Amino acid sequence: MCWRTPTYKAWLKIRGAGAKTAFRNLIREGKARGMLAFVGDEPVGWCSFGPRLDFPVLQSVEAYKRGDIGNVLSITCFFIHRKWRGKGLSRGLLKASIEAMRRQGVKIIEGYPVTTTKSGRRVGVSMAWKGPLKIFDEQGFRVVQSVDALKPLVRLQL
């Protein structure tokens, strides 16, 4: 939900229970898109995506500001249950999300992957909620903007 608020300050006001309620409302209204991962009947992960215009905070992050955002779909976050992290589920969710968007006729998909920490270390799986750069690279995304080396903006042209 943090990307869906008009400002980061607005996110701080609703985080927690308020964010859960707001997201449930978006789902009920058909305004939230994404892909779910299951192991048997148990939901173990998700990938959130949607029109970039649905995520206004992106324009307030210097590394992600762009002028050409009207027909772009954004992949904003992944969540993998702690028992299933590090097992490739994000990779599968990304691939399935791309295919869903391709079927919808989407032409440009954008992502905001994590690279390393400021000290150059690998980002831990619990902090890689925007997805690791490697899985975007594997699907053909290319860095189109790198104002901050730790916050690349990647795009895939379909």
Secondary structure, 3 states (H helix, E strand, C coil): CHHHCCCHHHHHHHCCHHHHHHHHHHHHCCCCEEEEEEECCEEEEEEEEEEHHHCHHHHHCHHHCCCCCCCEEEEEEEEECHHHCCCCHHHHHHHHHHHHHHHCCCCEEEECCECECCCCCECCHHHCCCCEHHHHHHCCCEEEECCCCCCCEEEEEC
